């Protein structure tokens, strides 16, 4: 199995309404704004990015109470948005507290 693991801290930018799949599984789409200082090739670099994310199941319920401006740290994996859209989405599997 190839590695695909992400740990990202950021500020909630947008939080969609909690929805449910036809099977009743909670689904929550949200976006995070990440800002940090990283070292690349021995030099400091400021990193700023917006990341689209999705959470399912109990994690979606836990995140649904968060609001824009809240700080969160999530762990998960990256996957294409859909079969026809290769843009990456962070699939959150854990809320780091």
C-alpha distances in whole Angstrom, upper triangle without the diagonal:
4,7,9,12,16,19,22,25,28,31,31,33,33,32,32,34,32,31,30,28,30,29,30,27,28,26,27,27,28,28,28,30,28,30,30,30,28,28,27,28,31,32,32,31,32,29,30,28,28,25,24,23,22,22,23,24,26,24,26,29,29,29,32,34,33,35,35,36,34,32,28,25,22,18,15,13,14,15,18,21,21,21,24,23,21,22,19,20,19,18,19,18,20,23,24,28
4,7,10,13,17,19,23,26,29,29,30,31,30,31,33,31,31,30,29,31,30,31,27,28,26,26,26,26,26,25,27,25,27,27,27,24,25,24,25,27,29,29,28,28,26,27,25,25,22,22,21,21,22,23,25,26,24,26,29,29,28,31,33,32,34,33,34,32,30,26,23,20,17,14,11,12,13,16,19,20,20,22,22,18,19,17,18,16,16,18,17,20,23,23,27
4,6,10,13,16,20,22,26,26,28,28,28,29,31,29,30,29,28,31,29,30,26,26,25,25,24,24,23,22,24,22,24,23,24,21,22,21,23,25,26,26,25,25,23,24,22,22,19,20,19,19,20,21,23,24,22,24,27,26,25,28,31,29,31,31,31,29,26,23,20,17,13,11,9,10,12,15,19,20,21,23,22,18,19,16,16,14,14,15,15,17,20,20,23
4,7,10,13,17,19,22,22,24,24,24,25,27,26,26,26,25,28,27,27,24,23,21,21,20,20,19,19,20,19,21,21,22,20,21,21,23,25,26,25,23,23,20,21,19,19,16,16,15,16,16,18,20,22,19,21,24,23,22,25,27,26,27,27,27,26,23,20,17,14,11,8,6,7,9,12,15,17,18,21,19,16,15,12,12,10,11,12,12,14,17,17,21
4,7,10,14,16,20,20,22,23,22,24,26,25,25,25,25,28,27,27,23,22,20,20,19,18,18,17,18,17,19,18,20,18,20,20,22,24,24,23,22,22,19,19,18,18,15,15,14,15,15,17,19,20,17,19,22,21,19,23,25,23,25,25,25,23,20,17,13,11,7,6,5,7,11,14,16,19,20,23,21,18,17,13,12,10,10,10,10,11,14,14,17
4,6,10,13,16,17,19,20,20,22,24,23,24,25,25,28,27,27,23,22,19,18,17,16,15,13,15,13,15,15,17,15,18,18,21,22,23,21,19,19,16,16,14,14,12,13,11,13,14,16,19,19,16,17,21,19,17,21,22,20,22,21,21,19,17,14,10,8,5,5,6,7,11,14,16,19,21,23,20,18,16,12,11,8,9,9,10,10,12,12,15
4,7,10,14,15,17,19,19,21,24,23,24,25,26,29,29,27,24,22,20,18,17,16,14,12,13,11,13,13,15,14,17,18,21,22,22,20,18,17,15,15,14,14,12,14,12,14,14,17,19,19,15,17,20,17,16,19,21,18,20,19,19,17,14,11,7,6,4,7,9,11,14,17,19,22,24,26,23,21,18,15,13,10,11,9,10,9,10,9,12
4,7,10,12,14,16,16,19,22,21,23,25,26,29,29,28,24,22,19,17,16,13,11,9,10,7,10,10,13,13,16,18,21,22,21,19,17,15,12,12,11,11,9,12,11,13,14,17,19,19,15,16,19,17,15,18,19,16,17,16,15,14,11,8,6,6,6,9,10,12,15,18,18,22,24,26,22,20,18,14,12,9,11,10,12,11,10,9,12
4,7,10,12,15,16,19,21,21,24,26,27,31,30,29,25,22,20,17,16,13,11,8,8,6,8,9,12,13,17,19,23,23,22,19,17,15,12,12,11,11,11,13,12,15,15,18,20,20,16,17,19,16,14,17,17,14,15,14,12,11,7,6,4,6,9,12,14,15,18,21,21,24,27,28,25,23,20,17,15,12,14,12,14,12,10,9,11
4,7,9,12,13,17,19,20,23,25,27,30,31,29,25,22,20,17,15,12,9,6,5,4,7,9,13,15,18,20,24,24,22,19,17,14,12,10,9,9,9,12,12,14,15,19,21,20,17,17,19,16,13,16,16,12,12,11,9,8,6,6,6,9,12,14,16,16,19,21,20,24,27,28,24,23,20,17,15,13,15,13,16,14,12,12,13
4,6,9,11,15,17,18,21,24,26,30,30,28,25,22,19,16,14,11,8,5,5,7,9,12,15,18,21,23,27,27,25,22,19,16,14,11,11,9,10,12,12,15,16,19,21,21,17,16,18,16,12,14,14,10,9,7,5,6,4,6,9,11,14,16,18,19,21,22,21,25,28,29,25,24,21,19,16,14,16,14,17,16,13,13,14
4,6,7,11,14,15,18,21,23,27,27,25,22,19,16,13,11,7,6,5,6,9,12,15,19,21,24,26,30,30,28,25,22,19,16,14,12,10,10,10,10,12,13,17,19,18,15,14,15,14,10,11,11,8,7,5,5,5,6,7,10,11,15,16,18,18,20,21,19,23,26,27,23,23,19,18,15,13,15,13,16,15,13,14,15
4,7,10,13,15,18,21,23,27,28,26,23,20,17,13,11,7,5,5,6,10,12,16,20,22,25,26,30,31,29,25,22,19,16,13,11,8,9,10,11,13,15,18,21,21,18,16,18,17,13,13,14,10,8,5,6,8,10,11,13,14,17,18,19,19,20,20,18,22,25,25,22,22,18,17,15,14,16,15,19,19,16,18,19
4,7,10,12,15,18,20,24,25,23,21,17,14,11,8,5,5,7,9,13,16,19,23,25,28,29,33,34,32,29,26,23,20,16,14,10,10,9,10,11,13,16,19,19,16,14,16,15,12,11,12,10,8,6,9,10,12,12,15,15,18,18,20,19,20,20,17,20,24,24,21,21,18,17,14,14,15,15,18,19,17,19,20
4,7,9,12,15,17,21,22,20,17,14,11,8,6,4,7,9,12,15,18,22,25,27,31,32,35,36,34,31,28,25,22,19,17,13,12,10,10,10,11,14,16,16,14,11,12,12,9,8,9,8,7,7,10,11,13,12,15,14,17,18,19,19,19,20,17,20,23,24,21,22,19,18,14,14,14,14,17,17,15,18,19
4,6,9,12,14,18,19,17,15,12,10,6,6,6,9,12,15,18,22,25,29,30,33,34,38,39,37,34,31,28,25,22,19,15,14,11,11,10,11,13,15,16,14,11,12,13,11,8,11,11,10,10,14,14,16,16,18,17,19,19,20,19,19,19,16,18,22,22,20,21,19,18,15,15,15,15,17,18,17,20,22
4,6,10,13,16,17,15,14,10,9,7,8,9,12,15,19,22,25,28,32,33,37,37,41,42,41,38,35,32,29,25,23,19,18,15,13,12,12,13,14,15,14,10,11,13,11,8,10,11,11,12,16,16,18,17,20,19,21,21,22,22,21,21,18,20,23,24,22,24,22,21,17,18,17,16,18,19,18,22,22
4,7,10,13,14,12,10,7,6,5,8,10,14,16,20,22,26,29,32,33,37,38,41,43,41,38,36,33,30,27,24,20,18,15,13,11,10,10,11,11,11,7,8,10,9,6,10,11,12,14,18,17,19,17,19,17,19,19,20,21,20,21,18,19,23,24,22,24,22,21,17,17,15,15,16,17,17,20,21
4,7,10,11,9,8,6,5,6,9,12,16,19,22,25,29,31,35,36,39,40,43,44,43,41,38,35,32,29,26,22,20,16,14,11,11,10,10,12,13,9,10,13,12,10,13,15,16,18,21,20,22,20,22,20,21,20,21,21,20,20,17,18,21,22,21,23,22,21,17,18,16,16,17,19,19,23,24
4,7,8,5,5,4,5,8,11,15,18,21,25,27,31,33,37,37,41,41,44,46,45,43,40,37,34,31,28,25,22,19,16,12,11,9,9,12,13,10,10,14,14,12,16,18,19,21,24,23,25,22,23,21,22,20,21,21,20,20,18,18,20,22,22,23,23,22,19,19,16,16,17,19,20,23,25
4,5,5,5,7,7,10,13,16,20,23,26,28,32,35,38,38,41,41,44,46,45,43,40,38,35,32,29,26,23,19,17,13,12,9,10,13,14,12,13,17,17,15,19,21,22,24,27,26,27,24,25,22,22,20,20,20,19,19,16,16,18,20,20,22,22,21,18,18,16,17,17,20,21,25,27
4,5,7,10,11,14,16,20,23,27,30,32,36,38,42,42,45,45,48,50,49,47,44,42,38,36,33,29,26,23,20,17,16,13,13,16,18,15,16,20,20,19,22,24,26,27,31,29,31,28,29,26,26,23,24,24,22,21,19,18,19,21,22,24,24,24,21,22,19,20,20,23,25,28,30
4,6,9,11,15,17,21,24,27,31,33,36,39,42,42,44,45,48,49,49,47,44,42,39,37,33,30,27,24,21,17,15,12,11,14,16,15,16,19,20,19,22,24,26,28,31,30,30,28,28,25,25,22,23,23,22,22,20,19,20,23,24,25,26,25,22,22,19,20,19,22,23,27,29
4,6,9,13,16,19,23,25,29,31,35,37,40,40,43,44,47,49,48,46,43,41,38,35,32,29,26,23,20,16,14,11,9,12,14,12,12,16,17,16,19,21,23,26,29,27,28,25,26,23,23,22,23,23,22,23,21,20,22,25,25,26,26,25,22,21,18,18,18,20,21,25,26
4,6,10,13,16,20,22,26,28,31,33,37,37,40,40,43,45,44,42,40,38,34,32,29,26,23,20,16,13,10,7,6,9,11,9,10,13,14,14,17,19,21,23,26,24,25,22,22,19,20,18,19,20,19,20,18,18,20,23,23,24,23,22,19,18,15,15,14,16,18,21,23
4,7,10,13,17,19,23,25,29,31,34,35,38,38,42,43,42,40,37,35,32,29,26,23,20,17,14,11,8,6,5,7,9,6,7,10,11,10,13,15,17,20,22,21,22,19,20,17,18,17,18,19,19,20,18,18,21,23,22,23,22,21,17,16,14,13,13,15,16,19,21
4,7,10,14,16,20,22,26,28,32,32,35,36,39,40,40,37,34,32,29,26,23,20,17,14,11,7,6,5,7,9,9,6,8,11,10,9,13,14,16,17,20,19,20,17,18,15,16,15,16,16,16,16,14,15,18,20,19,20,19,17,14,13,11,11,12,14,15,19,20
4,6,10,13,17,19,23,25,29,29,33,33,37,38,37,34,32,29,26,23,20,17,14,11,8,6,5,6,9,10,9,5,8,10,8,7,11,11,12,14,17,16,17,15,16,13,15,14,15,16,16,16,14,16,19,21,19,20,18,16,12,12,10,10,12,13,13,17,19
4,7,10,14,16,20,23,26,27,30,31,34,36,35,32,29,26,23,20,17,13,11,8,6,4,7,9,12,14,11,8,11,13,10,9,13,12,13,13,16,15,16,14,15,13,15,14,15,14,14,14,11,14,17,18,16,17,15,13,10,10,9,10,13,15,14,18,20
4,7,10,13,17,20,23,24,28,28,32,33,32,29,26,23,20,17,14,11,9,6,5,6,8,11,14,15,12,10,12,13,9,9,12,10,10,9,12,12,13,11,13,12,14,14,15,14,15,15,13,16,20,20,17,18,15,13,10,10,10,10,13,14,13,16,18
4,7,10,13,16,20,21,25,25,29,30,28,26,23,20,16,13,10,7,5,4,6,8,11,14,17,18,15,13,16,15,12,12,14,12,11,9,11,11,12,11,12,11,14,14,15,14,15,15,13,17,20,21,17,17,14,12,9,9,11,11,15,15,14,16,18
4,6,10,13,17,18,21,22,26,27,25,22,19,17,13,11,8,6,5,7,7,11,13,16,19,19,16,15,17,16,12,14,15,12,11,9,9,10,9,8,9,10,13,13,15,14,16,17,16,19,23,23,20,19,15,13,11,10,12,11,15,15,13,14,16
4,7,10,14,16,19,20,24,25,23,19,17,13,10,7,6,5,6,9,11,14,16,20,23,23,19,18,21,19,15,17,18,14,13,10,9,10,9,10,11,12,15,16,17,16,18,19,18,22,25,25,22,21,17,15,13,13,15,15,18,18,16,16,18
4,7,10,12,16,17,21,21,19,16,13,11,8,6,5,6,8,11,12,16,17,21,24,24,20,20,22,20,17,19,20,16,16,13,12,12,10,10,10,11,14,15,16,16,18,20,19,23,26,26,23,21,18,15,14,13,16,15,18,17,15,15,17
4,7,10,13,15,19,19,17,13,11,7,6,4,7,9,11,15,16,20,21,25,28,27,23,23,26,23,20,22,23,19,18,15,13,14,11,12,12,14,16,18,19,19,22,23,23,27,30,30,26,24,20,18,18,16,19,18,21,20,18,17,18
4,6,10,12,16,16,14,10,8,6,5,7,9,12,14,17,18,22,23,27,29,29,25,25,28,25,22,25,25,21,21,19,16,16,13,14,13,15,17,19,20,20,23,24,25,29,31,32,28,26,22,20,20,18,21,20,22,21,19,17,18
4,7,10,13,12,10,6,6,5,6,9,12,15,17,20,22,25,26,30,32,32,28,29,31,28,26,29,29,25,25,22,20,20,17,17,16,18,19,21,22,22,25,27,27,31,34,34,30,28,24,22,22,21,24,23,25,23,22,20,21
4,6,10,10,8,6,5,6,7,10,13,16,17,21,22,25,27,30,32,32,28,29,32,29,27,30,30,27,27,25,22,22,19,19,17,18,19,20,20,20,24,25,27,30,32,33,29,26,24,21,22,20,23,22,24,23,22,20,22
4,7,6,5,4,6,9,10,14,16,19,20,24,25,28,30,33,35,35,31,33,35,33,30,33,34,31,31,28,26,26,23,22,20,21,21,23,23,22,26,27,29,32,34,35,31,28,26,23,24,23,26,25,27,26,25,23,25
4,5,5,6,7,10,11,14,16,20,20,24,25,29,30,34,36,36,33,34,37,34,32,35,36,32,32,30,28,28,25,25,22,23,22,23,23,22,25,26,28,31,33,33,30,27,24,22,24,23,26,26,28,27,27,25,27
4,6,8,10,13,14,18,20,23,24,27,29,32,34,37,40,40,36,37,40,38,36,39,39,36,36,34,32,32,29,28,26,26,25,26,25,25,27,29,31,34,35,35,32,29,27,25,27,26,29,29,31,30,31,29,31
4,7,9,13,15,19,21,25,25,29,30,33,35,38,41,41,37,38,41,38,36,39,40,36,36,34,32,32,28,28,26,27,26,28,27,27,30,31,33,37,38,38,35,32,30,28,29,28,31,30,32,31,31,29,30
4,6,10,12,16,19,23,24,28,29,33,34,38,40,40,36,37,40,38,35,38,38,35,35,32,30,30,27,27,25,26,26,28,27,27,30,31,33,36,38,38,34,31,29,27,28,27,30,30,32,31,30,28,30
4,7,10,13,16,20,22,25,27,30,32,35,38,38,34,35,37,35,32,35,35,31,31,29,26,26,23,24,22,24,24,26,26,25,28,30,31,35,37,37,33,30,27,26,26,25,28,28,30,29,28,26,27
4,6,10,13,17,18,22,24,28,29,33,36,36,32,32,35,33,30,32,33,29,29,26,24,24,22,22,21,22,23,24,24,23,26,27,28,32,34,33,30,27,24,23,23,22,26,26,28,27,26,25,26
4,7,10,14,16,20,22,25,27,31,34,34,30,30,33,30,27,30,30,26,25,22,20,21,19,19,19,20,21,23,23,22,25,26,27,30,33,32,29,26,23,21,22,21,24,24,27,26,24,23,24
4,7,10,12,16,18,22,24,28,30,30,27,27,29,27,24,27,27,24,23,20,18,19,17,17,16,17,18,20,20,19,21,22,23,26,29,29,25,23,19,18,18,17,21,21,23,23,22,21,22
4,7,10,14,16,20,22,26,29,29,25,25,27,26,22,24,25,21,20,17,16,17,15,16,15,17,18,19,19,18,20,21,21,25,27,27,23,21,18,16,16,16,19,19,22,22,21,20,22
4,6,10,13,16,19,23,26,26,23,22,25,24,20,22,23,20,19,16,15,16,15,15,15,15,16,17,17,15,17,18,17,21,24,23,20,18,14,13,13,13,16,17,20,20,19,19,22
4,7,10,13,16,20,23,24,20,19,22,21,17,19,20,17,16,13,13,14,14,13,14,14,16,16,16,14,16,16,15,19,22,21,18,17,13,11,11,11,14,15,18,19,18,19,21
4,6,10,13,17,20,21,17,17,20,19,15,17,19,16,16,14,14,15,14,13,12,12,13,12,12,11,12,13,12,16,19,19,15,14,11,9,7,7,11,11,15,16,16,17,19
4,7,11,14,18,19,16,14,18,17,14,15,18,15,15,14,15,16,15,14,14,12,13,12,12,10,11,11,9,13,16,17,13,13,9,8,5,6,9,10,14,16,15,17,20
4,7,10,14,15,12,11,14,14,11,13,16,14,14,14,16,15,14,12,12,10,11,9,10,9,10,11,9,13,16,17,14,14,11,9,5,4,6,7,10,12,12,15,18
4,7,10,12,10,8,12,12,10,11,14,14,15,15,17,16,16,13,13,11,11,10,10,10,10,12,10,12,16,17,15,15,13,11,7,6,5,6,9,11,12,15,18
4,7,9,6,5,9,9,8,9,13,13,15,16,18,16,16,13,13,10,10,9,11,12,12,14,13,15,18,20,18,18,17,14,10,9,6,5,7,9,10,13,16
4,7,6,5,8,10,10,11,14,15,17,19,21,19,19,16,16,13,13,11,13,14,14,16,14,16,18,21,20,20,19,17,13,12,8,8,8,10,12,16,18
4,5,5,7,9,10,11,14,16,18,21,23,21,21,18,17,15,15,14,15,17,17,19,18,19,22,24,23,24,23,20,17,15,12,10,9,11,12,16,18
4,5,5,6,9,10,12,14,17,20,22,19,19,16,16,14,14,14,17,19,20,22,21,22,25,28,26,26,25,22,19,17,13,11,10,10,11,14,15
4,5,5,6,8,11,12,15,17,19,16,16,12,12,10,11,11,14,16,18,20,19,21,24,26,24,24,22,20,16,13,11,8,7,7,7,11,12
4,5,5,6,9,10,13,15,18,15,16,13,14,12,13,13,15,17,17,19,17,19,22,24,23,23,21,19,15,13,11,9,9,10,10,14,15
4,6,5,7,10,13,16,18,16,17,14,16,14,16,16,19,20,21,23,21,23,26,28,26,27,25,23,19,17,14,12,12,12,11,15,15
4,6,6,8,12,15,16,13,14,11,13,12,14,15,18,20,22,24,22,24,28,29,27,28,25,23,19,17,15,12,11,10,8,12,12
4,5,5,9,11,13,10,11,9,11,10,13,14,17,18,20,21,20,22,26,27,25,25,23,20,16,14,13,10,11,10,8,11,12
4,5,8,11,13,12,13,12,14,14,16,17,19,21,21,23,20,23,26,27,25,26,23,21,18,16,15,13,14,14,12,15,15
4,7,10,12,10,12,12,15,15,18,19,22,23,25,26,24,26,30,31,29,29,27,24,21,19,18,15,16,15,13,15,15
4,7,9,6,9,9,12,13,16,18,21,22,23,25,23,25,29,30,27,28,25,22,19,17,17,14,16,15,12,14,13
4,6,6,9,10,14,15,19,20,22,23,24,25,23,26,30,30,27,28,24,23,20,18,19,16,19,18,15,17,16
4,6,9,10,14,15,19,20,22,22,24,24,22,25,29,29,26,26,23,21,18,17,19,17,20,19,16,18,17
4,6,9,13,15,19,21,23,23,25,26,24,28,31,31,28,28,24,23,20,19,20,18,21,19,16,17,16
4,6,10,13,16,19,21,22,24,26,24,27,31,32,29,28,25,23,20,18,19,16,18,16,13,14,13
4,7,10,14,17,19,20,23,25,24,27,31,31,28,27,24,21,19,16,17,15,17,15,11,11,10
4,6,10,13,16,17,20,22,21,25,28,29,26,25,22,19,16,14,14,11,13,11,7,8,8
4,7,10,13,15,18,21,21,24,27,29,26,24,21,18,15,12,13,10,11,9,6,5,7
4,7,10,12,15,18,18,21,24,26,23,22,19,16,13,9,9,6,7,6,5,6,9
4,7,10,13,17,17,20,23,25,22,21,19,15,12,9,8,6,6,5,6,7,11
4,7,10,13,14,17,19,22,19,18,16,12,10,7,5,4,5,6,9,10,14
4,7,10,12,14,16,19,17,14,13,10,8,6,5,7,8,10,13,14,18
4,7,9,12,14,16,13,11,10,6,6,5,6,9,11,13,15,17,21
4,6,8,10,12,10,8,8,6,6,7,7,11,13,16,18,20,24
4,5,7,9,6,5,5,5,6,9,10,13,16,19,21,23,27
4,7,8,6,6,6,6,6,9,10,13,16,19,21,23,26
4,5,5,7,8,9,9,12,12,16,18,21,23,26,29
4,6,7,10,11,12,15,15,19,21,24,26,29,32
4,6,9,12,13,17,17,21,23,27,28,31,34
4,6,9,10,14,15,19,21,24,26,28,32
4,6,9,12,14,18,20,23,25,27,30
4,7,10,13,16,19,21,23,25,28
4,7,9,13,15,18,19,21,24
4,6,9,12,15,16,18,21
4,6,9,11,13,15,18
4,6,9,11,14,17
4,6,8,10,14
4,7,10,13
4,6,9
4,6
4
